[in-house]
Amino acid sequence: MTPPAPRSTARQRRVTRTLPPHVASWELPPGWRWGAEGISGDFRHYQEVIDGLGRALALVTAPDPAHQRWLHAEAIGLAHRSHPSIPATYHYWTNQRDRGPGYLRRWVSGESVGARFEGQGAADVPYVLRLLRDAGSALAYLHTTGAVHGSLSADALWTTPTGGFWMLEWQWATPQEDIPAGLHPPFDQAPLPPEWADGLWRPTPESDQWQLAATCFALLTGEAAPIRDTPPVKLLRPETPESVAVAIDRALLSDPAHRFESMGAMIRAAERGYGGGERAVTLTDRNKGVPDTEDANERQVRDAVGYDYEILSKLGSGGFGTVWRARDLALEREIALKVLHPHIARDSEAVGAFWQEARLAAQLAHPAIVPIFDWDGRNGLSWYTMELAEGGSVAQLVARRGARALEDIAPHVDLILDGLSAAHSIGVIHRDLKPENVLIDRYHRWRLTDFGIAHVTGEEAALFGGTLEFAAPEQLLGEPQGPSVDCFSVAAVVAFVLTGQLPFRGGDAQSILAQQLGERTDLSDLATPIEEWLRKGLSPRPAERFVDATEMRLAWRAAAAAALKRERALRWWRKLVPIGRR
């Protein structure tokens, strides 16, 4: 028997190849163009646009003018959320300049989970568990903010290029007072929790939990979950691991009080006893010596961006530009605004390099890379906006708290290497990795920024780029550079964080190069697996280093696991040995 598909919202949507009337008159910014596709659904239209950075974005609009307040609330809610399963929101357009209202977010391509089901049938267990983890993590994060999704279905979830999942249908996750009276998600397009059987839409964390479980149930069994008396998962899909089946069965109980106390508890229950799958876990200062004139030009910056942003404070300044803490007036969120110095903005080559920085970073949509929101220029200035890293940089972390323990940094290094791996896979080399360019967001994640001297493999690179203390020997010598230069810099950053000391110091390139070539770095206080990993990463000979970030990440996992296992065993042993005998 061919299993039926889960109830689908996608089948109710219409793919459009022409612009709808409510956006046909829009005037896009210079360098922008309309994409090839649009999707019309209930209350929202999603039109593909290609921005000046070459990114495919979704222009989300409300065809009904009466729903504009609702749309704005949706955009504000998304703008304040940062999770790998939630597409980044970049900008909100108002009715000014023949543009708006509407907001821009990442364009989600590919297929929905529901469409995949229709084409391939019931899913295997690892796939369902990954979906449960990713979607459950997004819902758990959402619930901690006091919000709920309210309309989760197989077609609100889309697969990502990396095997994860995007969560959509965010118009229903806005506060109830911002949704027009009488509107609710169509009950025939998503799994219907028992508590809504009376026709009243009352979204809660418990109803989100039920809808996620119902989606997993349909994917595993090929049957839509009934509102009541749902049969056990193992009855319909016997090979389902016990922990996964029990978790789904409990989340599908009719009484919300008998479900899990939280989404996190549901995920942990599903993973208990199941071992399948992996747990989710810059412009160079070429112009040193140029006087710092940011303060003198602050008024110019405020005048140029004041239409869209309120300048709050200066976060830092380099040879090329200044980074400001600012408030996006339309989306009511704080962002980081990077502005090219006015005297440099007169140089077309420098502006091109600045644009290249934004373009490269924008194309690398990854949890370990600070997302770029918008790019613009006015009154002789050029700038782009990005997510605000509220935790400062890794350099500031070490300055405040000293060397960090391996246990504290291991997952962060893993994430950074995963982000670099994504960059290397498309031929992008960072070339200026240093503690100042590893930022810490509000969720304590380490994230890469400042792709100002990054280049694409095959393109000519500058003779030198990077920061002396963290640059590879071939960078200092002006020799050809490949992905292994980033591996060298990552190893140098990790050594710095673990020891609290610069791995190479001396003040000038010749002195630092001599230390690198002589392999004179003291790592003797570190665990042997970590020391060996660092030695390989810091080898002065590129052929002896890790080939790229992917290989380096695999080696880091093995080295960190071995070192932490030994460290934890030692801690246990020390508890048994009197102090005088140690």
Secondary structure, DSSP 4 states (H G I P E B T S, - for coil): -PPPPPP-SGGG-EEESS--HHHHT--PPTT-EEEEEEEE-SS-EEEEEE-TTS-EEEEEE-SSGGGHHHHHHHHHHHHT---TTSPPEEEEE-SGGG--SEEEEE---S-BHHHHHHHH-SPPHHHHHHHHHHHHHHHHHHHHTT-------TTSEEE-TTS-EEE--GGGGS-GGGSPTT----TTSS---GGGTTS-----HHHHHHHHHHHHHHHHHSSPPPSSSPPPHHHH-TTS-HHHHHHHHHHT-SSGGGS-SSHHHHHHHHHTT---S--------TTTTS---TTTTHHHHHHHHTTTEEEEEEEEE-SSEEEEEEEETTTTEEEEEEEE-HHHHT-HHHHHHHHHHHHHHHH---TTBPPEEEEEEETTEEEEEEE--TT-BHHHHHHHH-S--HHHHHHHHHHHHHHHHHHHHTTEE-----GGGEEE-TT--EEE---TT-EETTSPPPS--S-GGG--HHHHHT----THHHHHHHHHHHHHHHHSS-SS-SSSHHHHHHHHHTT----TTS-HHHHHHHHHHT-SSGGGS-SSHHHHHHHHHHHHHHHHHHHHHHHHHHHHS-GGG-
